[in-house]
Amino acid sequence: MSASIQRVRGMNDILPEKSYFWQKLENTVKTILAQYGYEEIRMPIIESTSLFCRSIGEVTDIVEKEMYTFGDGVKGEMVSLRPEGTASCVRACVQNGLLHNQVQRLWYMGPMFRRERPQKGRYRQFHQVGVEVFGLPGPDVDVEVILMTWRLWQALGLAKRVELQINSLGTAEERQIYRAELVAYLKLHESSLDEDSLRRLETNPLRVLDTKNPAMADIVANAPKLLDFLEAESKAHFEMILQRLDQQGVQYVVNPQLVRGLDYYTNTVFEWVTTDLGAQGTVCAGGRYDGLVQQLGGKASPAVGFAMGMERLVLLLEQDQTGENESPVDVYLVALGDRASAQAIELAEQLRDSVPSLRLLMNCGGGSFKSQFKKADKSGAKYALVLADEEIDQSKVRVKALRTDEEQQLVSWAELSALLQTKLG
């Protein structure tokens, strides 16, 4: 017998027993985004590699070692599986003329790809919800996107399990001055820097502040603070955001070490983090990136957005699970014998027409009453509908509760739709 084919490392199957949590997350996200008037955009999974080199930065970990990059086999152009969604969204907006004297509030949902070491909450194919706003300089819209995420945590029951951390990276000019001061400080401690930090010291020194190495905690804590290098306009922008979050009762921590891993961020950056997932504690991250649209060939446009990792949020939802998942079935249709099986098909289709929201599972493959009721119970259905010769002769169907001690009823086909709507709400 030939060996079975296994899934690719770091690419996970989402099985039916888990899909309930994904559907809950997806549906809640769509509801919240609709409340704020955001519209969906869908971009291709494969983009030109140069898009990510120009936007994310060629000296970031993502571009240097994590992207899935290959030739397209036609013109020799290098293409990549998208490692994040913001650059793709900007490219789509510029290419399709969506940003010319327009404000756009957009969202997307789908898979991203990074070739990194798989671990809990971090996979090579992972899924994100992304939100991007173009044409608004803030700070009011910065507050809006943060409040949107706060509302989502409340709707999902996760508000007490996440913490908002926020910082400002200032403008590119302010960051360049700070960069020189930071490098000078880090060089004084060069002998104590780990390998990753030594590499970043020459390429992307702000990322040293994001180290997870506890041995470097004191060095990072005593480093110069970027907030001290902000000019009046950047300070006012940041202070207004904090004031409005205070007004809305949203708690936060100003984290001077929060720099984000992508080159395109300016001014506001934020993360929602949890301590319940071990090392992979960031569940949502974003900020402002006012220079990216122009950097990718469009007319300069202010922009702000965020992305949330769906796998990590699903893990939190699973941890909060009490009891069984909601059953995907309301009613299980039991039919005994060939005559009943034929009638069951007709009855099932009539019910789906008259009660579109009804989730009805019809027994297929025959079997005894006992075996069919075992399947009905296993399905999680609240009620079984029973058809046999006795019921057919009376043009009726028997309704039996599977989860309560309700008395079973014998009702006509004509009455059945209204009865199920009443029982199932």
C-alpha positions, 0 to 999 in steps of 0.5 A, spaced: 500 500 500 502 506 498 504 511 503 498 516 504 500 524 502 500 528 508 499 536 509 505 541 508 508 543 514 505 549 517 499 548 513 493 546 517 486 543 516 480 546 519 476 540 521 468 541 522 469 541 529 473 547 529 469 551 523 464 553 528 469 558 532 471 560 525 464 561 523 463 565 529 469 569 528 468 571 521 460 573 522 462 577 528 467 581 524 463 582 518 457 585 523 462 589 526 465 592 520 458 593 517 456 597 523 462 602 521 460 602 514 466 599 511 466 595 504 470 589 502 475 588 497 478 582 495 485 581 492 489 575 489 494 571 493 500 572 489 503 578 487 509 581 484 515 580 489 517 587 488 511 589 491 513 587 498 520 589 497 518 596 496 513 596 501 515 592 507 522 593 506 528 589 503 531 588 510 526 586 514 525 578 516 519 577 512 523 579 505 529 576 507 527 569 509 520 568 510 516 569 503 514 564 498 518 566 492 518 563 485 518 565 478 512 565 474 514 561 468 512 566 463 516 572 463 521 570 469 518 575 473 519 573 481 512 573 484 510 571 492 505 568 496 502 574 500 505 575 507 501 580 509 495 584 506 496 592 506 501 592 500 496 588 496 490 593 498 494 599 496 496 596 490 489 594 488 487 601 490 492 605 486 491 600 480 484 601 480 483 608 481 480 608 488 484 613 491 483 619 487 480 625 491 476 619 495 476 616 502 476 609 502 474 604 508 476 597 506 476 590 509 479 583 507 479 576 510 483 571 507 490 567 507 497 569 508 503 565 507 510 566 511 516 560 511 517 561 518 518 555 524 511 553 525 508 553 533 502 554 536 499 560 534 504 561 528 503 557 522 506 558 514 499 559 512 495 563 516 489 567 516 488 575 517 482 580 517 485 586 515 482 593 515 485 599 511 482 607 511 485 611 505 484 619 505 483 621 512 489 624 516 486 623 523 487 622 529 479 621 529 480 615 524 486 612 528 481 612 534 475 609 530 479 603 528 481 602 535 474 603 537 472 598 532 477 592 535 475 594 542 467 593 540 469 586 536 473 584 543 466 585 547 462 582 542 466 576 542 467 576 550 474 577 549 475 584 552 478 582 559 483 577 555 486 583 551 490 589 552 491 595 548 499 597 547 500 604 543 506 608 541 508 613 536 513 612 531 513 620 528 514 622 521 520 619 517 524 625 519 523 624 526 525 617 526 531 618 522 534 623 528 532 618 533 535 612 529 542 615 529 541 616 537 539 609 538 544 606 534 549 610 538 546 607 544 546 600 542 553 600 540 555 602 547 552 595 549 554 591 542 558 586 546 551 584 550 547 584 544 544 577 541 545 575 534 539 578 531 540 584 534 547 585 531 544 584 525 538 589 526 543 594 528 546 595 521 539 594 517 533 596 522 535 598 529 528 600 531 527 592 531 532 591 536 527 594 541 522 589 539 527 583 541 523 577 545 530 576 549 529 577 556 537 578 557 536 584 553 530 587 557 535 592 561 538 594 555 532 596 551 528 599 557 534 604 558 534 606 551 532 613 548 525 613 547 522 615 540 517 619 544 522 624 546 524 626 539 517 627 536 516 634 534 509 638 536 505 636 530 506 628 532 506 629 539 499 633 538 496 627 534 498 622 539 496 626 545 489 627 541 488 619 540 490 618 547 485 623 550 479 620 545 481 613 548 480 616 555 473 619 553 471 612 551 473 608 557 478 604 553 484 602 557 491 602 554 498 602 555 503 607 552 509 602 550 515 606 548 518 599 545 512 598 540 515 599 533 512 594 529 516 589 524 514 593 517 518 599 514 512 603 512 509 605 519 509 612 521 506 616 527 500 611 530 502 604 532 498 599 536 497 592 538 492 588 542 496 583 546 494 577 550 498 573 556 493 567 554 497 564 548 504 564 550 509 567 546 505 569 540 501 574 544 499 579 539 492 578 536 491 584 532 496 590 530 496 596 526 497 603 525 498 609 520 502 609 514 501 615 510 507 614 505 506 607 503 501 609 497 506 614 494 511 609 495 507 604 491 506 609 485 500 612 487 498 620 489 500 621 496 494 619 501 494 618 508 492 611 511 491 607 517 489 600 518 490 594 522 490 586 521 488 581 526 490 574 526 484 569 526 488 563 528 490 566 535 483 569 536 480 562 534 485 559 540 482 564 545 475 562 543 476 555 544 479 556 551 473 560 553 468 554 550 464 552 555 459 546 553 458 543 546 459 547 540 452 550 537 449 544 533 449 545 525 443 541 525 436 543 527 432 537 525 433 530 523 428 527 518 428 519 520 424 515 514 423 508 515 422 504 508 422 505 501 415 509 501 417 513 506 424 515 503 421 517 497 416 522 501 422 524 505 425 527 500 419 531 498 418 533 505 425 536 506 425 540 500 418 543 502 421 545 508 427 548 506 422 552 501 417 554 507 423 555 512 429 558 509 433 558 515 431 551 517 437 547 518 435 540 516 439 533 515 435 528 512 437 520 513 440 517 507 442 510 506 436 507 510 437 503 516 432 501 522 429 506 527 434 505 532 440 506 527 437 512 525 435 515 531 442 514 533 444 518 527 439 523 529 442 524 536 449 524 534 447 530 529 446 534 535 439 536 532 433 538 537 428 535 534 427 528 529 421 528 524 419 521 523 416 518 517 413 511 516 407 508 513 403 510 519 404 517 518 404 517 510 397 514 510 395 520 514 399 525 511 402 527 517 409 527 520 411 525 527 415 531 531 419 528 537 424 532 541 431 529 542 434 534 547 428 535 552 422 531 555 417 535 550 411 530 548 411 528 541 406 531 536 403 528 530 402 534 525 400 535 518 405 537 513 401 543 512 402 545 519 409 543 520 412 549 517 409 554 522 410 549 528 418 548 527 418 556 526 415 556 533 419 551 536 426 553 534 424 561 534 
